[in-house]
Amino acid sequence: MIVRAVLIDLDDTLFDHQHCAREALAGVKRLHTCFAALDLAALEQSHSRILEDLHLDVMARRIDLDAARIERFRRLYLAAGVQAEPELAARTATAYRQRYLEARQGVEGAAAFLTAVRARATVVVVSNNLLDEQQDKLRHCRLDRHVDMLVVSEEAGVSKPHPRIFEIALERAAAAPAEAVMLGDSWTNDVEGARAAGIRAVWFNRDGRDAPDPAVPVIRSLEPSAETWRVIFGETSQGPTS
């Protein structure tokens, strides 16, 4: 197996969005009694659902990013039983955003993983988001130096799991589907999307979730190891031993 391009998701694969959101929501819990009474895990689930719905609207340009952030917290308050005034939702959105930015970090092992992968193949980050937002995450975490190309849905005009965004990534990397592998944490966007484009997929499953299809290879950590290299590059690859 010759792998010429490794396509990698950004959020919760290289960039630890889950950590940032959890830290930011812990701060939000202290802003209003309706949130203080909620378990953090329940608040996370509610926030994640609302964020995903509004993210689709932002990508489709039905709402701008700043308005979406305020609307997200209006809905979060509503889910907690409070009809929030626009000013309250806006203050909460600002507080969340500030803490999110302060908490930004890469997934553990991301820099070492990218360095080792890039020594063997072209590294292409493929992400559903805005270009400026994703470039800033990579720069802040100092991962940009380990990435050859960044393909985001905003500039591609199509989002994962649509095969076209993967095709664009392959075209830029000058690689055929059979010469590439896609690594990501989202089963629908990354695994199913890549397979629809004829690309071998690897599921990044650091939380130990049940796999919808056990035939798809899995890695639980980005720490470079012989096992990681076996999964990414194939059975006969010679990779790091520790």
N, CA and C of each residue as an Amber inpcrd file, in Angstrom:
protein
   726
   0.8440000  -1.1940000   0.0000000   0.0000000   0.0000000   0.0000000
   0.8800000   1.2450000   0.0000000   0.6960000   2.1140000  -0.9820000
   1.4270000   3.3670000  -1.0470000   0.4650000   4.5030000  -0.7000000
   0.7360000   5.1800000   0.3810000  -0.0920000   6.3110000   0.8050000
   0.6690000   7.5870000   0.4770000   0.1320000   8.3520000  -0.4510000
   0.7720000   9.6050000  -0.8480000   0.1600000  10.8190000  -0.1510000
  -1.0770000  10.6850000   0.3140000  -1.7520000  11.8050000   0.9750000
  -2.5310000  11.3050000   2.1840000  -2.3550000  11.9750000   3.2950000
  -3.1470000  11.6970000   4.4930000  -4.0480000  12.8970000   4.7270000
  -5.3450000  12.6800000   4.5900000  -6.3580000  13.7120000   4.8160000
  -6.7860000  13.6120000   6.2810000  -6.8500000  14.7500000   6.9640000
  -7.1240000  14.7300000   8.3970000  -8.1480000  15.8070000   8.7520000
  -9.1280000  15.4310000   9.5240000 -10.0900000  16.3820000  10.0720000
  -9.3800000  17.2860000  11.0800000  -9.9630000  18.4470000  11.3680000
  -9.3520000  19.3660000  12.3320000 -10.0080000  19.3010000  13.7010000
 -11.2760000  19.6880000  13.8040000 -11.9230000  19.7840000  15.1130000
 -12.1480000  18.4200000  15.7430000 -11.5760000  18.2410000  16.9260000
 -11.6320000  17.0080000  17.7010000 -10.8740000  15.8580000  17.0540000
  -9.9980000  16.1980000  16.1100000  -9.0190000  15.2340000  15.6220000
  -7.6200000  15.7950000  15.8590000  -7.3690000  17.0050000  15.3950000
  -6.1000000  17.6910000  15.6600000  -6.2710000  18.8010000  16.6990000
  -7.3700000  19.5310000  16.6000000  -7.6720000  20.6280000  17.5230000
  -8.7120000  20.1550000  18.5260000  -8.4560000  20.4070000  19.8210000
  -9.3250000  19.8570000  20.8690000 -10.5290000  20.7650000  21.1350000
 -11.4640000  20.7600000  20.2060000 -12.6880000  21.5580000  20.3640000
 -13.4750000  21.1130000  21.5860000 -13.5220000  19.8230000  21.8300000
 -14.2820000  19.3020000  22.9750000 -13.7820000  19.9060000  24.2810000
 -12.4730000  19.9800000  24.4390000 -11.8930000  20.5750000  25.6470000
 -12.2550000  22.0540000  25.7580000 -12.1200000  22.7860000  24.6570000
 -12.4100000  24.2220000  24.6660000 -13.8660000  24.4890000  25.0150000
 -14.7690000  23.7340000  24.3920000 -16.1970000  23.9170000  24.6440000
 -16.5480000  23.5880000  26.0910000 -15.9280000  22.5420000  26.6220000
 -16.2280000  22.1610000  28.0010000 -15.7480000  23.2330000  28.9790000
 -14.5510000  23.7550000  28.7420000 -14.0330000  24.8140000  29.6070000
 -14.9180000  26.0670000  29.5260000 -15.3240000  26.4160000  28.3140000
 -16.1580000  27.6100000  28.1240000 -17.5350000  27.4330000  28.7520000
 -18.1080000  26.2510000  28.6320000 -19.4250000  26.0040000  29.2210000
 -19.3690000  25.9650000  30.7410000 -18.2440000  25.5410000  31.2940000
 -18.0910000  25.5780000  32.7530000 -18.1960000  27.0180000  33.2440000
 -17.6690000  27.9540000  32.4540000 -17.8150000  29.3660000  32.7990000
 -19.2340000  29.8580000  32.6300000 -19.9060000  29.3960000  31.5690000
 -21.2960000  29.7860000  31.3200000 -22.1960000  29.3370000  32.4710000
 -21.9130000  28.1770000  33.0520000 -22.7280000  27.6710000  34.1560000
 -22.7990000  28.6690000  35.3200000 -21.7640000  29.4850000  35.4500000
 -21.7130000  30.4260000  36.5690000 -22.4360000  31.7410000  36.2830000
 -22.9480000  31.8880000  35.0520000 -23.5470000  33.1600000  34.6550000
 -25.0360000  33.2670000  34.9560000 -25.7100000  32.1360000  35.1480000
 -27.1590000  32.1930000  35.3650000 -27.5870000  30.9670000  36.1580000
 -28.5440000  31.1610000  37.0450000 -29.0090000  30.0530000  37.8900000
 -29.6030000  28.9170000  37.0800000 -30.1650000  29.2030000  35.9180000
 -30.7790000  28.1320000  35.1160000 -29.7160000  27.1450000  34.6230000
 -28.4840000  27.6120000  34.4270000 -27.4020000  26.7390000  34.0020000
 -26.7070000  26.0900000  35.1990000 -26.6250000  26.8360000  36.2950000
 -25.9470000  26.3170000  37.4830000 -26.5970000  25.0350000  37.9750000
 -27.9030000  24.9080000  37.7590000 -28.6290000  23.7270000  38.2380000
 -28.4290000  22.5110000  37.3400000 -27.8410000  22.7200000  36.1520000
 -27.6860000  21.6320000  35.1880000 -26.3550000  20.9120000  35.3550000
 -26.3740000  19.6160000  35.1320000 -25.1450000  18.8450000  35.0430000
 -24.3600000  19.3100000  33.8180000 -23.0310000  19.4240000  33.9370000
 -22.2230000  19.9180000  32.8310000 -22.3740000  19.0450000  31.5860000
 -22.4700000  17.7370000  31.7670000 -22.6180000  16.8400000  30.6180000
 -23.9240000  17.1080000  29.8790000 -24.9970000  17.3590000  30.6230000
 -26.2830000  17.6560000  29.9910000 -26.2280000  18.9890000  29.2630000
 -25.5570000  19.9630000  29.8650000 -25.4010000  21.2640000  29.2200000
 -24.5750000  21.1290000  27.9440000 -23.5460000  20.3030000  27.9830000
 -22.7200000  20.0570000  26.8060000 -23.5380000  19.4450000  25.6680000
 -24.3650000  18.4860000  25.9900000 -25.1730000  17.8240000  24.9660000
 -26.1330000  18.7980000  24.3160000 -26.7930000  19.6020000  25.1200000
 -27.7350000  20.5850000  24.5890000 -27.0110000  21.6090000  23.7220000
 -25.8880000  22.1050000  24.2070000 -25.0960000  23.0880000  23.4660000
 -24.6000000  22.5070000  22.1470000 -24.1400000  21.2690000  22.1800000
 -23.6040000  20.6330000  20.9720000 -24.6680000  20.4940000  19.8940000
 -25.8830000  20.1160000  20.2800000 -26.9690000  19.9690000  19.3050000
 -27.3020000  21.3120000  18.6600000 -27.3900000  22.3510000  19.4900000
 -27.7200000  23.6830000  18.9670000 -26.6000000  24.1930000  18.0720000
 -25.3590000  23.9980000  18.5030000 -24.2060000  24.4400000  17.7240000
 -24.1860000  23.7720000  16.3540000 -24.4620000  22.4830000  16.3210000
 -24.4390000  21.7450000  15.0460000 -25.5120000  22.2680000  14.1010000
 -26.7060000  22.5280000  14.6100000 -27.7870000  23.0470000  13.7710000
 -27.4300000  24.4180000  13.1960000 -26.9070000  25.2900000  14.0450000
 -26.5790000  26.6420000  13.5870000 -25.3470000  26.6510000  12.6950000
 -24.4400000  25.7100000  12.9210000 -23.2470000  25.6220000  12.0720000
 -23.6470000  25.3730000  10.6180000 -24.6460000  24.5510000  10.4170000
 -25.1360000  24.2920000   9.0620000 -25.6860000  25.5670000   8.4360000
 -26.3840000  26.3740000   9.2390000 -26.9220000  27.6390000   8.7330000
 -25.8110000  28.6280000   8.3860000 -24.7510000  28.6430000   9.2110000
 -23.6150000  29.5270000   8.9280000 -22.9290000  29.1080000   7.6390000
 -22.7140000  27.8000000   7.4780000 -22.0460000  27.3100000   6.2710000
 -22.8590000  27.6010000   5.0090000 -24.1930000  27.5830000   5.1620000
 -25.0750000  27.8790000   4.0240000 -25.3260000  29.3760000   3.8590000
 -24.6880000  30.1900000   4.7200000 -24.8090000  31.6460000   4.6800000
 -26.2470000  32.1390000   4.9310000 -26.9930000  31.3640000   5.6990000
 -28.3330000  31.8050000   6.0870000 -28.2850000  32.7330000   7.2960000
 -27.1430000  32.7290000   7.9960000 -26.9570000  33.5830000   9.1600000
 -25.4680000  33.8510000   9.2980000 -25.0940000  35.0540000   9.7450000
 -23.6580000  35.3180000   9.8900000 -23.1700000  34.7800000  11.2310000
 -21.8490000  34.6840000  11.3530000 -21.2660000  33.9990000  12.4990000
 -21.6040000  34.6690000  13.8180000 -21.4960000  35.9850000  13.8930000
 -21.7690000  36.6860000  15.1520000 -23.2280000  36.5110000  15.5810000
 -24.1340000  36.6180000  14.6140000 -25.5510000  36.4320000  14.9330000
 -25.8270000  34.9990000  15.3700000 -25.1330000  34.0520000  14.7510000
 -25.3230000  32.6460000  15.1090000 -24.8660000  32.3780000  16.5380000
 -23.7840000  33.0250000  16.9590000 -23.2980000  32.8240000  18.3220000
 -24.3110000  33.3300000  19.3470000 -24.9290000  34.4710000  19.0690000
 -25.9490000  34.9960000  19.9770000 -27.1900000  34.1050000  19.9720000
 -27.6080000  33.6690000  18.7860000 -28.7770000  32.7980000  18.6680000
 -28.5480000  31.4670000  19.3790000 -27.3090000  30.9870000  19.3310000
 -26.9910000  29.7280000  20.0110000 -27.3260000  29.8150000  21.4970000
 -26.9470000  30.9210000  22.1130000 -27.1880000  31.0340000  23.5540000
 -28.6090000  31.4440000  23.8760000 -29.2900000  32.1130000  22.9630000
 -30.7210000  32.3420000  23.1560000 -31.4370000  30.9970000  23.2360000
 -31.0630000  30.0850000  22.3340000 -31.6860000  28.7550000  22.3300000
 -31.2680000  27.9370000  23.5470000 -30.0200000  28.1070000  23.9680000
 -29.5610000  27.3530000  25.1360000 -30.3030000  27.7990000  26.3890000
 -30.5130000  29.1010000  26.5240000 -31.3200000  29.6070000  27.6360000
 -32.7390000  29.0480000  27.5460000 -33.2970000  29.0600000  26.3430000
 -34.6620000  28.5790000  26.1570000 -34.7770000  27.1110000  26.5550000
 -33.7640000  26.3250000  26.1920000 -33.7690000  24.9040000  26.5590000
 -33.7060000  24.7160000  28.0720000 -33.1500000  25.7180000  28.7570000
 -33.0760000  25.6610000  30.2230000 -34.2710000  26.3430000  30.8840000
 -35.2490000  26.7710000  30.0730000 -36.4720000  27.3380000  30.6070000
 -36.4870000  28.8390000  30.7960000 -35.5570000  29.5440000  30.1360000
 -35.4670000  30.9940000  30.2940000 -35.5990000  31.6830000  28.9400000
 -36.4790000  32.6740000  28.8840000 -36.6000000  33.5110000  27.6850000
 -35.5830000  34.6440000  27.8080000 -34.4320000  34.4780000  27.2040000
 -33.3480000  35.4410000  27.3670000 -33.5140000  36.6350000  26.4390000
 -33.3200000  37.8230000  26.9840000 -33.2770000  39.0250000  26.1660000
 -32.0190000  38.9940000  25.2930000 -32.0550000  39.6860000  24.1370000
 -30.8870000  39.6850000  23.2430000 -29.5940000  40.1040000  23.9450000
 -29.6790000  41.0720000  24.8640000 -28.4820000  41.5370000  25.5540000
 -27.8700000  40.4370000  26.4160000 -28.7040000  39.6610000  27.0900000
 -28.2090000  38.5630000  27.9220000 -27.5660000  37.4850000  27.0570000
 -28.2300000  37.1230000  25.9650000 -27.6680000  36.1120000  25.0660000
 -26.3370000  36.5710000  24.4920000 -26.2510000  37.8610000  24.1580000
 -25.0130000  38.4090000  23.5910000 -23.8890000  38.4000000  24.6220000
 -24.1830000  38.7790000  25.8730000 -23.1560000  38.7700000  26.9210000
 -22.6570000  37.3520000  27.1710000 -23.5700000  36.4110000  27.1620000
 -23.1920000  35.0150000  27.3930000 -22.3480000  34.4940000  26.2390000
 -22.7270000  34.8490000  25.0180000 -21.9440000  34.4340000  23.8470000
 -20.5340000  34.9980000  23.9120000 -20.4040000  36.2520000  24.3380000
 -19.0910000  36.8810000  24.4410000 -18.2420000  36.1920000  25.5090000
 -18.8380000  35.8900000  26.6500000 -18.1140000  35.2230000  27.7360000
 -17.6550000  33.8290000  27.3020000 -18.5420000  33.1130000  26.6250000
 -18.1900000  31.7790000  26.1270000 -17.0230000  31.8610000  25.1480000
 -17.1210000  32.7930000  24.2020000 -16.0890000  32.9110000  23.1760000
 -14.7320000  33.2530000  23.7740000 -14.7180000  34.1480000  24.7440000
 -13.4560000  34.5320000  25.3700000 -12.7980000  33.3380000  26.0540000
 -13.5930000  32.5780000  26.8040000 -13.0250000  31.4130000  27.5050000
 -12.6200000  30.3340000  26.5120000 -13.3850000  30.1710000  25.4380000
 -13.0510000  29.1750000  24.4120000 -11.6770000  29.4880000  23.8200000
 -11.4430000  30.7530000  23.4830000 -10.1620000  31.1530000  22.8920000
  -9.0140000  30.9450000  23.8750000  -9.2570000  31.2350000  25.1450000
  -8.2170000  31.0510000  26.1520000  -7.8540000  29.5810000  26.3290000
  -8.8050000  28.6900000  26.0810000  -8.5970000  27.2610000  26.3210000
  -8.0710000  26.5040000  25.1080000  -7.8540000  27.1870000  24.0050000
  -7.4660000  26.4900000  22.7720000  -6.1860000  25.6750000  22.9390000
  -6.2280000  24.4510000  22.4360000  -5.0670000  23.5700000  22.4600000
  -5.2600000  22.4640000  21.4300000  -4.1470000  21.8810000  21.0280000
  -4.2200000  20.7500000  20.1190000  -4.5600000  19.4870000  20.8840000
  -5.0700000  18.4940000  20.1630000  -5.2490000  17.1700000  20.7500000
  -3.8640000  16.6360000  21.1180000  -3.7690000  15.9680000  22.2230000
  -2.4760000  15.4560000  22.6870000  -1.8090000  14.6010000  21.6080000
  -0.5520000  14.9210000  21.3140000   0.2100000  14.1650000  20.3310000
   0.0720000  14.6510000  18.9090000  -0.7570000  15.6920000  18.6850000
  -1.0500000  16.1210000  17.3120000   0.1950000  16.5840000  16.5580000
   1.0370000  17.4070000  17.1950000   2.2150000  17.9370000  16.5050000
   3.1840000  16.8240000  16.1220000   3.4510000  15.9210000  17.0560000
   4.3580000  14.8140000  16.7620000   3.7850000  13.9040000  15.6810000
   2.4850000  13.6780000  15.7400000   1.8230000  12.8440000  14.7410000
   1.9660000  13.4580000  13.3420000   1.6660000  14.7570000  13.2320000
   1.7540000  15.4190000  11.9330000   3.1870000  15.4370000  11.4090000
   4.1350000  15.6720000  12.2780000   5.5360000  15.6820000  11.8700000
   5.9350000  14.3380000  11.2630000   5.5480000  13.2660000  11.9430000
   5.9010000  11.9340000  11.4660000   5.1620000  11.5730000  10.1810000
   3.8910000  11.9310000  10.0870000   3.1180000  11.6330000   8.8790000
   3.6760000  12.4100000   7.6920000   4.0080000  13.6600000   7.9160000
   4.4600000  14.5270000   6.8210000   5.8000000  14.0810000   6.2440000
   6.5570000  13.3170000   7.0130000   7.8140000  12.7800000   6.4980000
   7.5730000  11.7070000   5.4400000   6.3510000  11.1950000   5.3880000
   6.0240000  10.0990000   4.4640000   4.9920000  10.4660000   3.4190000
   4.1420000  11.4780000   3.6990000   3.0240000  11.7700000   2.7970000
   2.6350000  13.2340000   2.9030000   1.8700000  13.6980000   1.9300000
   1.3130000  15.0520000   1.9790000   0.1920000  15.0960000   3.0070000
   0.2070000  16.1140000   3.8420000  -0.8110000  16.2700000   4.8850000
  -1.8210000  17.3280000   4.4510000  -3.0970000  16.9260000   4.3510000
  -4.1630000  17.8320000   3.9550000  -5.2350000  17.8310000   5.0380000
  -5.4630000  18.9690000   5.6590000  -6.5510000  19.0980000   6.6350000
  -7.8350000  19.4030000   5.8750000  -8.8860000  18.6320000   6.1540000
 -10.1840000  18.7900000   5.4900000 -11.2280000  19.0520000   6.5720000
 -11.8510000  20.2390000   6.5240000 -12.6900000  20.6620000   7.6440000
 -13.9450000  21.3910000   7.1890000 -15.0270000  21.1760000   7.9150000
 -16.2770000  21.9160000   7.6980000 -16.2740000  23.1600000   8.5880000
 -15.8600000  24.2890000   8.0270000 -15.8770000  25.5040000   8.8250000
 -15.4660000  26.6770000   7.9490000 -15.2620000  27.8160000   8.6010000
 -14.8120000  29.0200000   7.9170000 -13.2920000  29.0270000   7.8230000
 -12.7700000  29.5490000   6.7220000 -11.3330000  29.5060000   6.4720000
 -10.5510000  30.2360000   7.5640000 -10.9260000  31.4700000   7.8840000
 -10.1880000  32.2420000   8.8860000 -10.1820000  31.5440000  10.2440000
 -11.3240000  30.9910000  10.6080000 -11.4560000  30.3150000  11.9010000
 -10.4860000  29.1410000  12.0000000 -10.4170000  28.3330000  10.9480000
  -9.5830000  27.1360000  10.9910000  -8.1020000  27.4750000  10.8560000
  -7.7780000  28.4800000  10.0490000  -6.3900000  28.9170000   9.9570000
  -5.8970000  29.4140000  11.3120000  -6.7440000  30.1480000  12.0290000
  -6.3620000  30.6850000  13.3310000  -6.1230000  29.5730000  14.3460000
  -6.9490000  28.5390000  14.3150000  -6.7460000  27.4060000  15.2250000
  -5.4030000  26.7390000  14.9690000  -5.0990000  26.4930000  13.7000000
  -3.8320000  25.8440000  13.3590000  -2.6380000  26.7030000  13.7840000
  -2.7280000  28.0060000  13.5350000  -1.6260000  28.8970000  13.9140000
  -1.4530000  28.9390000  15.4230000  -2.5710000  29.0990000  16.1470000
  -2.5000000  29.2190000  17.6010000  -1.8610000  27.9830000  18.2250000
  -2.2020000  26.8170000  17.7170000  -1.6730000  25.5650000  18.2660000
  -0.3420000  25.1710000  17.6330000   0.1660000  26.0190000  16.7670000
   1.4340000  25.7960000  16.0690000   1.4320000  24.4790000  15.2830000
   0.2930000  24.1860000  14.7160000   0.1640000  22.9990000  13.8700000
   0.2660000  23.3500000  12.3970000   0.1350000  24.6390000  12.0670000
   0.1510000  25.0530000  10.6640000   1.4410000  24.6720000   9.9580000
   2.5490000  24.6760000  10.6870000   3.8450000  24.3540000  10.0870000
   3.9570000  22.8930000   9.6920000   3.0430000  22.0750000  10.1930000
   3.0810000  20.6400000   9.9040000   2.0330000  20.2160000   8.8720000
   1.3530000  21.2100000   8.2900000   0.2640000  20.9390000   7.3470000
   0.6230000  21.4980000   5.9760000   0.4570000  20.6870000   4.9460000
   0.7570000  21.1420000   3.5850000  -0.3810000  21.9400000   2.9820000
  -1.6180000  21.5190000   3.2380000  -2.7810000  22.1620000   2.6320000
  -3.9550000  22.1450000   3.5880000  -4.8000000  23.1510000   3.4550000
  -6.0270000  23.2510000   4.2570000  -7.2010000  23.4280000   3.3070000
  -8.1430000  22.5150000   3.3650000  -9.3560000  22.5850000   2.5430000
 -10.5410000  22.7180000   3.4880000 -11.2550000  23.8430000   3.3990000
 -12.4120000  24.0550000   4.2650000 -13.6720000  24.2240000   3.4210000
 -14.7950000  23.9090000   4.0290000 -16.0570000  23.9260000   3.2910000
 -16.4110000  25.3120000   2.7830000 -16.0210000  26.3630000   3.5330000
 -16.3590000  27.7160000   3.0980000 -15.7980000  28.0070000   1.7130000
 -14.5340000  27.6860000   1.4860000 -13.9330000  27.9800000   0.1850000
 -14.2440000  26.8980000  -0.8440000 -14.4380000  25.6620000  -0.3960000
 -14.7240000  24.5700000  -1.3270000 -16.1400000  24.6550000  -1.8700000
 -17.0350000  25.2960000  -1.1160000 -18.4230000  25.4000000  -1.5440000
 -19.2270000  24.1440000  -1.3040000 -18.6770000  23.1970000  -0.5700000
 -19.3600000  21.9440000  -0.2600000 -18.7770000  21.4050000   1.0350000
 -19.5960000  20.7160000   1.8090000 -19.1710000  20.2440000   3.1240000
 -19.0890000  18.7260000   3.1730000 -18.2430000  18.2280000   4.0790000
 -18.2720000  16.7960000   4.3770000 -19.6680000  16.4500000   4.9100000
 -20.2470000  15.3480000   4.5530000 -19.6460000  14.1800000   3.9230000
 -19.7280000  14.1380000   2.3960000 -20.0510000  15.2530000   1.7430000
 -20.1350000  15.2380000   0.2860000 -18.7920000  14.8260000  -0.3150000
 -18.7910000  13.8990000  -1.2540000 -17.5210000  13.4280000  -1.8330000
 -16.6890000  14.5270000  -2.4760000 -17.3340000  15.6100000  -2.9360000
 -16.5930000  16.6150000  -3.6900000 -15.4880000  17.2830000  -2.8710000
 -15.7180000  17.5060000  -1.5710000 -14.6840000  18.1590000  -0.7800000
 -13.4500000  17.2670000  -0.6460000 -13.6640000  15.9670000  -0.6170000
 -12.5370000  15.0320000  -0.5780000 -11.8170000  15.0070000  -1.9280000
 -12.5850000  15.1040000  -3.0070000 -11.9850000  15.1490000  -4.3380000
 -11.1060000  16.3840000  -4.4980000 -11.5660000  17.5160000  -3.9650000
 -10.7660000  18.7450000  -4.0210000  -9.4550000  18.5540000  -3.2700000
  -9.5310000  17.9250000  -2.1140000  -8.3220000  17.6660000  -1.3320000
  -7.3500000  16.7740000  -2.1000000  -7.8710000  15.7590000  -2.7580000
  -7.0190000  14.8590000  -3.5410000  -6.3860000  15.5840000  -4.7260000
  -7.1670000  16.4280000  -5.3850000  -6.6320000  17.1840000  -6.5160000
  -5.4760000  18.0700000  -6.0950000  -5.6120000  18.7240000  -4.9580000
  -4.5440000  19.6100000  -4.4800000  -3.3120000  18.8180000  -4.0570000
  -3.5250000  17.6150000  -3.5720000  -2.4030000  16.7720000  -3.1530000
  -1.8380000  15.9410000  -4.2960000  -2.4650000  16.0310000  -5.4630000
  -2.0490000  15.2430000  -6.6340000  -2.0060000  13.7480000  -6.2990000
  -3.0680000  13.2770000  -5.6600000  -3.1470000  11.8750000  -5.2630000
  -4.4680000  11.2780000  -5.7220000  -4.4550000   9.9960000  -6.0100000
  -5.6630000   9.2600000  -6.3640000  -6.3330000   8.7530000  -5.0890000
  -7.6360000   8.4390000  -5.1410000  -8.3110000   7.9220000  -3.9450000
  -7.6010000   6.7150000  -3.3290000  -7.0840000   5.8310000  -4.1620000
  -6.4130000   4.6300000  -3.6540000  -5.0740000   4.9410000  -3.0030000
  -4.5820000   6.1700000  -3.1920000  -3.2980000   6.5710000  -2.6140000
  -3.4700000   7.4320000  -1.3670000  -4.6970000   7.4970000  -0.8510000
  -4.9810000   8.3860000   0.2740000  -5.6810000   7.6430000   1.3980000
  -5.6170000   8.2410000   2.5730000  -6.3580000   7.7620000   3.7350000
  -6.9370000   8.9820000   4.4270000  -8.1290000   8.8480000   4.9920000
  -8.7850000   9.9390000   5.7150000  -8.9100000   9.5590000   7.1760000
  -8.4590000  10.4620000   8.0680000  -8.5620000  10.2510000   9.5040000
  -9.4480000  11.3290000  10.1090000 -10.4640000  10.9170000  10.8580000
 -11.3300000  11.9010000  11.4990000 -12.1870000  11.2820000  12.5780000
 -12.7510000  12.1440000  13.4390000 -13.5260000  11.6550000  14.5780000
 -15.0120000  11.4910000  14.2750000 -15.4980000  12.1180000  13.1960000
 -16.9180000  12.0470000  12.8780000 -17.1920000  10.8610000  11.9440000
 -18.0380000   9.9450000  12.4140000 -18.3240000   8.7770000  11.5860000
 -19.0200000   9.1950000  10.2910000 -20.0120000  10.0660000  10.4050000
 -20.7630000  10.4760000   9.2180000 -19.9100000  11.3170000   8.2790000
 -19.3130000  12.3690000   8.8040000 -18.5840000  13.3090000   7.9490000
 -17.2690000  12.7510000   7.4280000 -16.5090000  12.1190000   8.2920000
 -15.1630000  11.7010000   7.9190000 -15.1010000  10.2770000   7.3670000
 -15.6990000   9.3440000   8.0700000 -15.6140000   7.9460000   7.6370000
 -16.5220000   7.6960000   6.4320000 -17.8200000   7.9730000   6.5880000
 -18.7350000   7.7150000   5.4800000 -18.4380000   8.6260000   4.2920000
 -18.0840000   9.8750000   4.5500000 -17.7540000  10.7920000   3.4670000
 -16.5600000  10.3250000   2.6630000 -15.5030000   9.9150000   3.3530000
 -14.3040000   9.4410000   2.6630000 -14.5930000   8.1800000   1.8600000
 -15.3210000   7.2620000   2.4520000 -15.6070000   6.0070000   1.7380000
 -16.4550000   6.2580000   0.5020000 -17.3500000   7.2490000   0.5640000
 -18.1540000   7.5870000  -0.6150000 -17.2880000   8.1310000  -1.7390000
 -16.1330000   8.7040000  -1.3690000 -15.2080000   9.2340000  -2.3690000
 -14.1520000   8.2080000  -2.7770000 -14.2730000   6.9820000  -2.2880000
 -13.3350000   5.9260000  -2.6540000 -12.0410000   5.9630000  -1.8650000
 -12.0440000   6.6530000  -0.7300000 -10.8450000   6.8010000   0.0890000
 -10.9440000   5.8930000   1.3180000  -9.8690000   5.2360000   1.6380000
  -9.8340000   4.4140000   2.8430000  -9.9500000   5.3270000   4.0660000
 -10.8020000   4.9550000   5.0040000 -11.0530000   5.7890000   6.1800000
 -10.5390000   5.1180000   7.4390000 -10.0190000   5.9400000   8.3510000
  -9.6230000   5.4980000   9.6850000 -10.3790000   6.3690000  10.6860000
 -11.0170000   5.7450000  11.6450000 -11.8190000   6.4670000  12.6350000
 -10.9640000   6.8160000  13.8380000 -10.9040000   8.1110000  14.1790000
 -10.2220000   8.5540000  15.3830000 -11.2340000   8.5330000  16.5150000
 -11.1200000   7.5470000  17.3700000 -12.1450000   7.2790000  18.3790000
 -11.5170000   7.3140000  19.7670000 -11.1610000   8.5030000  20.2210000
 -10.4620000   8.6000000  21.5080000 -11.3810000   8.3890000  22.6970000
 -12.7070000   8.4110000  22.4720000 -13.6560000   8.2430000  23.5740000
 -14.1530000   6.8120000  23.7250000 -13.7070000   5.9110000  22.8610000
 -14.1070000   4.5110000  22.9650000 -15.5540000   4.2410000  22.6110000
 -16.0930000   5.0070000  21.6540000 -17.4730000   4.7770000  21.2260000
 -17.5930000   3.4830000  20.4260000 -18.8110000   2.9450000  20.3470000
 -19.0490000   1.7460000  19.5600000 -18.9920000   2.0890000  18.0750000
 -18.3110000   1.2730000  17.3070000 -18.1630000   1.5140000  15.8750000
 -19.3880000   1.0070000  15.1200000 -19.9990000   1.8250000  14.2680000
 -21.1120000   1.3510000  13.4390000 -20.6960000   0.2240000  12.4960000
 -19.4330000   0.2170000  12.0920000 -18.9150000  -0.8320000  11.2170000
 -17.5520000  -1.2650000  11.7410000 -17.4610000  -2.4310000  12.3870000
 -16.1980000  -2.8850000  12.9780000 -15.0880000  -3.1040000  11.9540000
 -15.4300000  -3.1290000  10.6700000 -14.4110000  -3.3380000   9.6450000
 -13.5440000  -2.1040000   9.4270000 -14.0210000  -0.9440000   9.8810000
 -13.2420000   0.2970000   9.7180000 -12.1500000   0.3330000  10.7810000
 -10.8920000   0.5160000  10.3730000  -9.8070000   0.5840000  11.3580000
  -9.9370000   1.7940000  12.2630000  -9.4380000   1.6480000  13.4810000
  -9.5890000   2.6760000  14.5130000  -8.2420000   2.9790000  15.1430000
  -8.0030000   4.2690000  15.4480000  -6.9180000   4.6140000  16.3540000
  -7.5070000   5.4170000  17.5070000  -6.9660000   5.2160000  18.7010000
  -7.4830000   5.8710000  19.9000000  -6.6220000   7.0470000  20.3290000
  -5.4130000   7.1470000  19.7840000  -4.4820000   8.1880000  20.1870000
  -3.6660000   8.6430000  18.9900000  -3.2130000   9.8970000  19.0330000
  -2.3550000  10.4140000  17.9650000  -0.8770000  10.2100000  18.2660000
  -0.5670000   9.6740000  19.4170000   0.8410000   9.4510000  19.7330000
   1.4460000   8.5060000  18.6890000   2.5170000   8.9440000  17.9950000
   3.1180000   8.0780000  16.9660000   3.5820000   6.7550000  17.5620000
   3.1860000   5.6630000  16.9220000   3.5600000   4.3400000  17.4010000
   3.5120000   3.3750000  16.2340000   4.0820000   2.2040000  16.4260000
   4.0590000   1.1960000  15.3820000   2.6260000   0.8140000  15.0220000
   1.7490000   0.7550000  16.0230000   0.3570000   0.3930000  15.7620000
  -0.3460000   1.4740000  14.9540000  -0.1060000   2.7430000  15.3140000
  -0.7010000   3.8370000  14.5520000  -0.2560000   3.7800000  13.1070000
   1.0250000   3.5190000  12.9040000   1.5470000   3.4680000  11.5330000
   1.0060000   2.2670000  10.7710000   0.7840000   1.1640000  11.4680000
   0.1940000   0.0070000  10.8080000  -1.1860000   0.3520000  10.2760000
  -1.9620000   1.0780000  11.0780000  -3.3230000   1.4330000  10.6810000
  -3.3250000   2.4780000   9.5640000  -2.5040000   3.5150000   9.6930000
  -2.5080000   4.5990000   8.7160000  -1.8800000   4.1790000   7.3910000
  -0.7080000   3.5580000   7.4640000   0.0480000   3.2940000   6.2470000
  -0.0070000   1.8500000   5.7580000  -0.5550000   0.9500000   6.5430000
  -0.6880000  -0.4180000   6.0700000   0.1960000  -1.3960000   6.8250000
  -0.0950000  -2.6530000   6.6530000   0.5550000  -3.7160000   7.4330000
   2.0700000  -3.7230000   7.3030000   2.5900000  -3.4090000   6.1390000
   4.0280000  -3.5780000   5.9300000   4.8250000  -2.3080000   6.1650000
   4.1520000  -1.2270000   6.5980000   4.8400000   0.0590000   6.7990000
   5.8210000  -0.0410000   7.9570000   6.9330000   0.6450000   7.8200000
   7.9130000   0.7470000   8.8870000   7.7770000   2.1150000   9.5200000
   7.2460000   2.1560000  10.7180000   7.0190000   3.4400000  11.3730000
   7.7200000   3.4980000  12.7050000   7.3910000   4.4960000  13.5150000
   7.9910000   4.6300000  14.8310000   7.7230000   3.3890000  15.6820000
   8.6110000   3.0940000  16.5520000   8.4690000   1.8960000  17.4080000
   8.0680000   2.2380000  18.8310000   7.9360000   3.5050000  19.1190000
   7.5450000   3.8730000  20.4820000   6.7530000   5.1620000  20.4620000
